[in-house]
Amino acid sequence: MERCEDAMGNYKPGCLLIRVEGDTARFINCCAEEEISAERFCSTDGVLFGYIPQKDYKQARSLAEDLGCELSVLEKDGVSYTLMRYRKRLGLIVWPIVLTGALLFSQCFTWAMTVNGLSQIDESLVLDAAEDAGLRIGSFLPSVDMQVVADHILETIPGVGYCAVNKIGSHVEIEINEAAQIPTVLPTDPCDIIAAETGTIVYLEVYNGQESVKTGETVGKGQQIVTGITESADGKTRYVHASAMVLADAKFSREFTLDIQQPEREYLDDEEVRWSVELFGKAIPLYLPDGVKKAAGQAVNMFEQVTGFLFSGPESSEQPESELPVQWEETVSRQPLTIAGIQFPIGMIKTLRESYTETEKTFTEEEALAQLQQAATAWEAENLADGEILSREEKMTIENGVATLTVDYLCRMDIASQKKIEVSFEDAGTEGEPM
């Protein structure tokens, strides 16, 4: 038995520990004749133990069957069996590597798009223009030129003053600034100086251009004060960027309006946080939809009414008091998965919901006047800070549920405003003087 234990303690790569019962002596001789590499055989109580290579197992099993011996495998050892034994456990290492590689490769595609900065322009117009330029959900990002997309949006959508397309991982953000109604005059553009308000000029200092009026004259709103079209000493027409200080006592009016009846919110201090999983631009909610919760609540209320009727009788059934409908204000924030500065198309979406009820508030005449005066004061601080208000008169009217505060101003201020000169092709031979 000791010889057998010594033999079992010695393992060779790719070997099988076998047990043979029957004519063991003849089995050993036949193994030698068939050149089966049988080693370290030991016999205990007529039972043979030994090692054979993995490659000779089928031949040894066939030989044992021919001799009427019973051959069984007790243990398997060696590199090949170890690999087979752990082949499924290798998935613990291989699959995370494969998944990480797939997520990294997914950064090459657009999975979500948002448009920021819109007030008048429809978001669908911006997304359609981006799609025309090659940017859409599922686009291969390395093949998309973001500057070309931004330029195409600027060219095709009226009212867009600025556009930038930024890639953040697999999320694309389109930043839009809508153009102002008044066209911007660049420092290199030839322009006139016109009156921004009606008033009497008390001081005029021209830095560039030719004055069209004199100090002490009264000018109307939009009237030319300084022209940017001048004539040089040799008789050539020159277009310059006119500039001047035009201090005038300006008279103008401003109207401030307020709806007498306005909705007023009352928050109920009832916050609810909802989480969703964002996967490749799609949100998978981790909460019950409002419809399901409402149906469950109605079922509970109906059950309570039925049980109350059965056990307390109809006299206990009371009509519920009318309640204001509860509404929700939502604030959404994204928390993408970021590893080593790389954003993956997987993350969490947090939605903070605050409940409130909405009632109609009716302003009294005194309250409306106070609100309108506050709005007028804020406008004056923003627009008349560089001027001096000489006098102001207020008049408030209420008509069709709208309160209107009209303020007449007399203000000493700079009324200079630039107006671009459109130069035609016929004037191409004239001289220009950019500032």
Long-range contacts (C-beta under 8 A, 24 or more apart in sequence): 1-44, 3-42, 4-42, 4-43, 4-44, 4-49, 6-42, 7-40, 7-41, 7-42, 7-49, 7-50, 7-51, 8-49, 8-75, 10-40, 10-51, 11-77, 11-78, 12-39, 12-51, 12-53, 12-77, 12-78, 13-77, 13-78, 13-79, 13-80, 14-53, 14-54, 14-55, 14-77, 14-78, 14-79, 14-80, 14-81, 15-51, 15-52, 15-53, 15-54, 15-76, 15-77, 15-78, 16-51, 16-52, 16-53, 16-54, 16-57, 16-73, 16-75, 16-76, 16-77, 17-49, 17-50, 17-51, 17-73, 17-74, 17-75, 17-76, 17-77, 18-49, 18-50, 18-51, 18-52, 18-60, 18-71, 18-72, 18-73, 18-74, 19-47, 19-48, 19-49, 19-71, 19-72, 19-73, 19-74, 20-47, 20-48, 20-49, 20-50, 20-64, 20-69, 20-70, 20-71, 21-46, 21-47, 21-48, 21-69, 21-70, 22-64, 22-67, 22-68, 22-69, 22-70, 23-67, 23-68, 23-69, 24-48, 24-69, 26-67, 27-63, 27-64, 27-67, 27-69, 30-63, 30-67, 31-60, 31-63, 34-59, 34-63, 36-60, 36-63, 49-74, 54-78, 54-80, 54-81, 103-344, 103-345, 103-346, 104-342, 104-344, 106-170, 106-280, 106-344, 106-345, 107-141, 107-169, 107-170, 107-342, 107-343, 107-344, 107-345, 108-140, 108-141, 108-142, 108-170, 109-138, 109-139, 109-140, 109-141, 109-170, 109-345, 110-135, 110-136, 110-137, 110-138, 110-139, 110-141, 110-144, 110-170, 110-171, 110-172, 110-281, 111-137, 111-138, 111-170, 111-171, 111-280, 111-281, 111-345, 112-137, 112-170, 112-171, 112-172, 112-278, 112-281, 112-345, 113-137, 113-171, 113-172, 113-173, 113-174, 113-281, 114-171, 114-172, 114-173, 114-174, 115-173, 115-174, 115-176, 116-173, 116-174, 116-175, 116-176, 117-175, 117-176, 117-177, 117-178, 118-176, 118-178, 119-178, 120-159, 120-178, 121-157, 121-159, 121-160, 121-176, 121-178, 125-157, 126-153, 126-157, 126-174, 126-176, 129-153, 129-156, 129-157, 130-165, 130-174, 132-156, 135-165, 135-172, 137-281, 141-167, 141-170, 150-174, 168-343, 169-336, 169-338, 169-342, 169-343, 169-344, 169-345, 170-280, 170-281, 170-343, 170-344, 170-345, 171-281, 171-334, 171-336, 171-343, 171-345, 183-420, 185-241, 185-418, 185-419, 185-420, 187-241, 187-434, 187-435, 188-241, 188-434, 188-435, 189-241, 189-420, 189-421, 190-228, 190-229, 190-239, 190-240, 190-241, 190-242, 190-420, 190-421, 190-423, 190-432, 191-228, 191-241, 191-242, 191-418, 191-419, 191-420, 191-421, 192-224, 192-225, 192-226, 192-227, 192-228, 192-229, 192-242, 192-418, 192-419, 192-421, 193-224, 193-225, 193-226, 193-227, 193-228, 193-242, 193-243, 193-244, 193-246, 193-416, 193-417, 193-418, 193-419, 194-222, 194-223, 194-224, 194-225, 194-417, 194-418, 194-419, 195-219, 195-220, 195-221, 195-222, 195-223, 195-225, 195-246, 195-248, 195-415, 195-416, 195-417, 196-221, 196-250, 196-415, 196-416, 196-417, 197-221, 197-248, 197-250, 197-251, 197-252, 197-413, 197-415, 198-250, 198-251, 198-252, 199-248, 199-249, 199-250, 199-251, 199-415, 200-248, 200-249, 201-225, 201-246, 201-247, 201-248, 202-247, 202-248, 202-249, 202-412, 203-245, 203-246, 203-247, 204-244, 204-245, 204-246, 204-247, 205-244, 205-245, 206-242, 206-243, 206-244, 207-243, 207-244, 207-245, 208-240, 208-241, 208-242, 208-243, 208-244, 208-435, 209-240, 209-241, 209-242, 209-243, 209-244, 210-242, 211-244, 219-248, 219-415, 221-252, 224-419, 225-416, 226-416, 228-421, 229-421, 232-431, 236-430, 236-431, 237-427, 237-430, 237-431, 238-430, 238-431, 238-432, 238-433, 239-421, 239-423, 239-427, 239-430, 239-431, 239-432, 239-433, 240-432, 240-433, 240-435, 241-433, 241-434, 241-435, 242-418, 243-416, 243-435, 244-416, 245-414, 245-416, 246-414, 246-415, 246-416, 247-412, 247-413, 247-414, 247-415, 248-412, 248-413, 248-414, 248-415, 249-390, 249-410, 249-411, 249-412, 250-409, 250-410, 250-411, 250-412, 250-413, 250-415, 251-408, 251-409, 251-410, 252-408, 252-409, 252-411, 253-406, 253-407, 253-408, 253-409, 254-376, 254-379, 254-406, 254-407, 254-409, 255-404, 255-405, 255-406, 255-407, 256-372, 256-375, 256-376, 256-379, 256-404, 256-405, 256-407, 257-372, 257-402, 257-403, 257-404, 257-405, 258-363, 258-368, 258-371, 258-372, 258-375, 258-402, 258-403, 258-405, 259-401, 259-402, 259-403, 260-362, 260-363, 260-368, 260-398, 260-401, 260-402, 260-403, 261-360, 261-361, 261-362, 261-363, 261-401, 262-360, 262-361, 262-363, 263-358, 263-359, 263-360, 263-361, 264-358, 264-359, 264-360, 264-361, 265-356, 265-357, 265-358, 266-356, 266-357, 266-358, 266-359, 267-354, 267-355, 267-356, 268-326, 268-354, 268-355, 268-356, 268-357, 270-354, 270-355, 271-352, 271-353, 271-354, 271-355, 272-328, 272-352, 272-353, 272-355, 273-350, 273-351, 273-352, 273-353, 274-350, 274-351, 274-353, 275-348, 275-349, 275-350, 275-351, 276-348, 276-349, 276-351, 277-346, 277-347, 277-348, 277-349, 278-334, 278-336, 278-345, 278-346, 278-347, 278-348, 278-349, 279-345, 279-346, 280-345, 280-346, 281-345, 283-349, 324-357, 324-358, 324-359, 325-357, 326-355, 326-356, 326-357, 327-355, 327-356, 327-357, 327-358, 328-353, 328-354, 328-355, 328-356, 329-353, 329-354, 329-356, 363-403, 365-396, 365-398, 365-403, 368-396, 368-398, 368-403, 369-396, 369-403, 369-405, 372-396, 372-403, 372-404, 372-405, 373-405, 375-405, 376-405, 376-407, 384-409, 384-411, 384-413, 386-413, 386-414, 387-411, 387-412, 387-413, 387-414, 388-412, 388-413
